[in-house]
Amino acid sequence: MHSIKAMRATRHFLPEPIPRTTIAEIVDTARWTGSARNRQPWRFIAVNTETLRIQLSKLGHYAGHLAEAPLVLVLLSADNGFTDTEFDMGRVCQSLCLTAHEYGLGTCVTTIHPGDNVVRAAALLDIEPGWLPRHAIAIGRRDPQRHRSPSAIPTGRLPGPTLLTWA
Ligand SMILES: Cc1cc2nc3c(=O)[nH]c(=O)nc-3n(C[C@H](O)[C@H](O)[C@H](O)COP(=O)(O)O)c2cc1C
């Protein structure tokens, strides 16, 4: 509960590599996320190669931070036509971000779009047919000097009473 309140999007990172074992442990935790019919319609590609991260950073309108993050975890969703799939992807994405937060790492969920860029990302990462790279998570240690830099995106949240009604 407290992790959710403390975890804010991180878009500026220290240039510290993230050990492969840490990423493997984060995925090992998140893979226990429940999904509709237990389909687990997700796969993950960990990208630490700088040239690939730079190319991915150009495949979204607000994806520039993927170039700076030491690790980009690309989320592949199954192109299976089930309406639950993107719901499942949101759940596993949150599990990954919260687990990374427990490891002291900052994250920023990032959208790869429009559709042409999803196709480009699939080609770039040589993804097999049937899997769509629609989102990626930038992961790394937050740069405390820059994490408050201005952003076009509003901060804060709607108040509880606006969100919750009783019937
Ligand atoms: C599905 C989804 C897509 C997102 N796409 C982007 C994105 O493309 N670029 C970006 O900078 N942040 C992206 N974000 C991060 C949101 O902007 C962020 O979660 C929101 O502004 C709240 O930030 P805060 O927790 O720091 O207040 C995305 C978040 C979600 C859940």
The ligand as a Tripos MOL2 file, in Angstrom:
@<TRIPOS>MOLECULE
LIG
   31    33     1     0     0
SMALL
NO_CHARGES

@<TRIPOS>ATOM
      1 C1         -0.1980    2.6850  -19.6160 C.3       1 LIG1
      2 C2          0.7820    3.7860  -19.2920 C.ar      1 LIG1
      3 C3          1.4680    4.4010  -20.3120 C.ar      1 LIG1
      4 C4          2.3960    5.3970  -20.0190 C.ar      1 LIG1
      5 N1          3.1160    5.9600  -21.0410 N.ar      1 LIG1
      6 C5          4.0530    6.8870  -20.7610 C.ar      1 LIG1
      7 C6          4.8780    7.4240  -21.8030 C.ar      1 LIG1
      8 O1          4.7820    7.0370  -22.9700 O.2       1 LIG1
      9 N2          5.8110    8.3370  -21.4640 N.ar      1 LIG1
     10 C7          5.9820    8.7740  -20.1690 C.ar      1 LIG1
     11 O2          6.8580    9.5990  -19.9390 O.2       1 LIG1
     12 N3          5.2210    8.2760  -19.1600 N.ar      1 LIG1
     13 C8          4.2660    7.3410  -19.4340 C.ar      1 LIG1
     14 N4          3.5160    6.8040  -18.4180 N.ar      1 LIG1
     15 C9          3.7550    7.2460  -17.0380 C.3       1 LIG1
     16 C10         2.6410    8.1930  -16.5640 C.3       1 LIG1
     17 O3          2.8190    9.4480  -17.1610 O.3       1 LIG1
     18 C11         2.6980    8.2660  -15.0340 C.3       1 LIG1
     19 O4          2.4000    6.9900  -14.4970 O.3       1 LIG1
     20 C12         1.6850    9.2760  -14.4940 C.3       1 LIG1
     21 O5          1.9290   10.5520  -15.0280 O.3       1 LIG1
     22 C13         1.7530    9.3340  -12.9770 C.3       1 LIG1
     23 O6          3.0590    9.6890  -12.6090 O.3       1 LIG1
     24 P1          3.4460    9.8460  -11.0690 P.3       1 LIG1
     25 O7          3.2080    8.5280  -10.3950 O.co2     1 LIG1
     26 O8          4.9050   10.2400  -11.0710 O.co2     1 LIG1
     27 O9          2.5540   10.8980  -10.4710 O.co2     1 LIG1
     28 C14         2.6090    5.8110  -18.6860 C.ar      1 LIG1
     29 C15         1.8980    5.1710  -17.6540 C.ar      1 LIG1
     30 C16         1.0110    4.1700  -17.9420 C.ar      1 LIG1
     31 C17         0.2810    3.4790  -16.7940 C.3       1 LIG1
@<TRIPOS>BOND
     1     1     2 1
     2     2     3 ar
     3     2    30 ar
     4     3     4 ar
     5     4     5 ar
     6     4    28 ar
     7     5     6 ar
     8     6     7 ar
     9     6    13 1
    10     7     8 2
    11     7     9 ar
    12     9    10 ar
    13    10    11 2
    14    10    12 ar
    15    12    13 ar
    16    13    14 ar
    17    14    15 1
    18    14    28 ar
    19    15    16 1
    20    16    17 1
    21    16    18 1
    22    18    19 1
    23    18    20 1
    24    20    21 1
    25    20    22 1
    26    22    23 1
    27    23    24 1
    28    24    25 2
    29    24    26 1
    30    24    27 1
    31    28    29 ar
    32    29    30 ar
    33    30    31 1
@<TRIPOS>SUBSTRUCTURE
     1 LIG1         1 GROUP 0 **** ****
